[in-house]
């Protein structure tokens, strides 16, 4: 199993735990924000450019979310 597969499995498990714990998707926002904040902390530990790259990723994420809202699908 690749590292990418391992990460997908961990994220799938996290999504299941969140959904089982809080059955209203609206309440998941706080967990998503928490996760993004932890990722930002990790990016900042890498370097200043890591944090800048994280901000660029957030911009790309905003575009993906906008696309999802407009088309009804991811990617």
Backbone bond lengths (Angstrom), bond angles and torsions (degrees), N, CA, C in turn:
res aa  C-N    CA-C-N  psi(-1)  N-CA   C-N-CA  omega(-1)  CA-C   N-CA-C  phi
1 X - - - 1.450 - - 1.531 108.34 -
2 X 1.309 116.87 136.13 1.458 121.29 -178.31 1.530 110.44 -82.32
3 X 1.332 115.25 165.74 1.466 119.71 176.34 1.515 110.73 -60.09
4 X 1.328 116.97 -38.17 1.460 120.95 179.03 1.523 110.86 -62.47
5 X 1.327 116.26 -41.80 1.470 120.19 177.56 1.523 110.68 -64.33
6 X 1.332 116.33 -40.27 1.462 120.28 177.68 1.524 110.84 -60.85
7 X 1.327 116.84 -44.10 1.467 121.00 -179.86 1.524 110.02 -64.47
8 X 1.330 117.30 -44.08 1.467 120.56 178.40 1.531 110.81 -58.00
9 X 1.323 116.22 -42.80 1.460 120.50 -179.67 1.534 111.09 -64.46
10 X 1.323 116.75 -43.08 1.467 120.92 178.24 1.518 110.65 -62.58
11 X 1.338 117.08 -44.15 1.464 120.46 179.97 1.525 111.42 -67.26
12 X 1.320 117.49 -36.34 1.464 121.33 176.30 1.528 109.95 -62.26
13 X 1.327 116.63 -43.86 1.460 120.88 178.53 1.530 110.63 -63.81
14 X 1.333 116.87 -42.43 1.469 120.55 178.77 1.524 110.16 -61.94
15 X 1.325 117.10 -42.89 1.468 120.46 179.10 1.525 110.57 -61.89
16 X 1.310 117.22 -41.93 1.464 120.65 178.78 1.524 111.39 -63.76
17 X 1.319 117.05 -42.21 1.467 120.79 -179.75 1.520 110.35 -64.45
18 X 1.318 117.03 -44.56 1.469 120.12 179.04 1.522 110.08 -61.97
19 X 1.326 117.26 -45.77 1.466 121.10 -178.60 1.527 111.67 -64.78
20 X 1.309 117.40 -36.38 1.459 120.54 179.15 1.525 111.19 -73.02
21 X 1.327 116.41 -32.92 1.465 120.96 -178.04 1.518 111.83 -78.51
22 X 1.324 115.88 -39.82 1.464 121.51 -179.04 1.522 107.81 -130.56
23 X 1.321 116.05 107.13 1.465 119.39 -172.70 1.529 114.00 -84.22
24 X 1.315 118.11 1.34 1.463 121.62 176.65 1.530 108.63 -102.71
25 X 1.339 118.09 109.46 1.466 120.07 -177.88 1.531 114.30 -53.86
26 X 1.303 118.01 -27.32 1.469 120.26 179.40 1.526 110.95 -60.08
27 X 1.343 117.10 -32.19 1.458 120.90 -178.74 1.525 112.97 -77.45
28 X 1.309 117.08 -9.64 1.463 120.41 -179.82 1.526 112.42 -72.25
29 X 1.323 115.94 -17.02 1.459 119.89 -178.36 1.518 112.23 -52.81
30 X 1.319 117.13 -44.52 1.464 119.10 -177.63 1.526 111.58 -62.31
31 X 1.329 117.38 -34.04 1.467 120.03 178.51 1.526 111.30 -72.51
32 X 1.312 116.65 -36.42 1.465 120.05 178.05 1.524 109.67 -66.60
33 X 1.324 116.60 -43.55 1.469 120.46 177.81 1.526 110.22 -63.26
34 X 1.317 116.91 -42.76 1.468 121.01 177.80 1.530 110.46 -58.44
35 X 1.324 116.27 -47.31 1.465 120.99 -179.76 1.530 111.58 -61.65
36 X 1.321 116.52 -43.99 1.464 119.94 178.48 1.530 111.28 -62.83
37 X 1.311 117.03 -37.91 1.463 120.44 177.37 1.526 110.87 -64.31
38 X 1.330 117.33 -39.38 1.468 120.12 177.72 1.529 110.22 -66.62
39 X 1.324 117.38 -39.51 1.459 120.09 176.78 1.526 110.96 -63.53
40 X 1.332 116.19 -39.19 1.464 119.22 178.32 1.526 110.27 -63.96
41 X 1.323 117.40 -40.35 1.462 120.50 176.11 1.523 110.79 -58.31
42 X 1.318 116.40 -43.44 1.464 120.59 -179.98 1.525 111.36 -65.86
43 X 1.320 116.56 -40.67 1.471 120.47 178.75 1.521 110.60 -63.20
44 X 1.328 116.53 -39.49 1.461 120.81 -179.38 1.527 110.93 -67.44
45 X 1.317 117.33 -31.09 1.471 120.97 177.62 1.517 111.28 -67.59
46 X 1.322 116.76 -28.68 1.461 120.97 -179.63 1.520 109.50 -67.36
47 X 1.327 115.91 -53.64 1.462 121.56 179.90 1.521 109.00 178.04
48 X 1.320 115.25 171.96 1.459 119.21 175.01 1.520 109.79 -60.68
49 X 1.319 116.78 -41.40 1.466 119.24 179.63 1.532 111.07 -66.83
50 X 1.337 116.96 -25.75 1.460 120.18 175.22 1.517 110.56 -64.36
51 X 1.323 116.00 -40.68 1.461 119.96 178.02 1.522 110.13 -67.25
52 X 1.317 117.33 -40.97 1.463 120.72 177.87 1.527 110.22 -62.13
53 X 1.309 116.07 -40.68 1.457 120.46 177.93 1.527 110.42 -64.18
54 X 1.331 117.28 -36.31 1.461 121.46 176.83 1.525 110.44 -61.69
55 X 1.324 116.84 -43.73 1.466 120.89 179.07 1.530 109.90 -62.49
56 X 1.326 117.21 -38.83 1.465 120.75 176.13 1.525 110.55 -63.55
57 X 1.342 116.30 -39.01 1.460 120.46 177.92 1.526 110.19 -63.04
58 X 1.355 116.73 -39.64 1.466 119.71 178.08 1.532 111.12 -61.10
59 X 1.302 115.89 -38.53 1.463 119.78 177.82 1.531 110.31 -63.95
60 X 1.325 116.50 -43.05 1.461 120.44 177.91 1.536 110.30 -65.65
61 X 1.329 116.93 -36.93 1.461 120.89 177.06 1.525 110.49 -63.29
62 X 1.319 116.22 -41.98 1.469 120.09 177.18 1.529 109.85 -57.43
63 X 1.334 116.81 -42.85 1.456 120.65 178.64 1.531 111.36 -63.67
64 X 1.345 116.78 -40.71 1.464 120.62 178.59 1.525 110.95 -64.40
65 X 1.327 116.77 -40.75 1.457 120.56 178.62 1.529 110.38 -65.71
66 X 1.316 116.56 -43.14 1.468 120.36 177.69 1.531 109.75 -60.48
67 X 1.330 116.61 -43.23 1.464 120.74 178.81 1.524 110.17 -62.42
68 X 1.333 117.45 -42.70 1.466 121.65 179.26 1.519 110.71 -60.90
69 X 1.330 116.77 -43.13 1.466 120.41 -179.90 1.522 111.72 -67.15
70 X 1.327 116.93 -33.25 1.469 120.88 -178.60 1.524 113.38 -81.33
71 X 1.339 117.37 -35.52 1.460 119.98 -173.59 1.524 114.20 -108.47
72 X 1.314 116.87 -17.07 1.459 120.58 -179.16 1.507 114.38 83.92
73 X 1.330 117.75 5.19 1.466 119.77 179.69 1.515 112.03 -138.57
74 X 1.325 114.72 159.43 1.458 121.00 176.27 1.520 108.61 -91.87
75 X 1.313 115.65 139.79 1.457 124.19 178.07 1.471 110.51 59.60
